[in-house]
Amino acid sequence: MKMQRLIPMLPVRNMPASVDFYRKLGFEVENRNDGWRWAMLVLDDCRVMLDESINQPPDAPRTSVIYLYPDDIFAYHREVRRRGLEVPSISHPFYGMSEFRIEDLDGNRLWIGQKTGDVG
């Protein structure tokens, strides 16, 4: 099992305004869904996700998510459990991923997932 990539997911107050800001840094929109209030931006080999929905309610403290992409979500899930972490079952949310979500000891959020079409 190999971890393929890590993409930060940043909570933003206004996704369209944040996209404009990152475009000024040279990022381009790779994927965007205004209904979800989410966008994936790319600059060379770097990617960042911008998301309004992970900051609910809007007056909550700003928190970030690190999204990890193993090449085999099920093998990684088993391995993490074998190592003694209590993790939830793998879910299949509406946006086409197989994933599970955990927090580290300081409350940092880690979402681990694989595109559903790439599973198995």
PyMOL commands that set and color helices and strands:
alter all, ss='L'
color gray80, all
select helices_A, chain A and resi 15-24+53-55+73-82+116-118
alter helices_A, ss='H'
color red, helices_A
select strands_A, chain A and resi 3-11+28-33+38-43+46-51+65-70+97-103+109-115
alter strands_A, ss='S'
color yellow, strands_A
deselect
rebuild
show_as cartoon
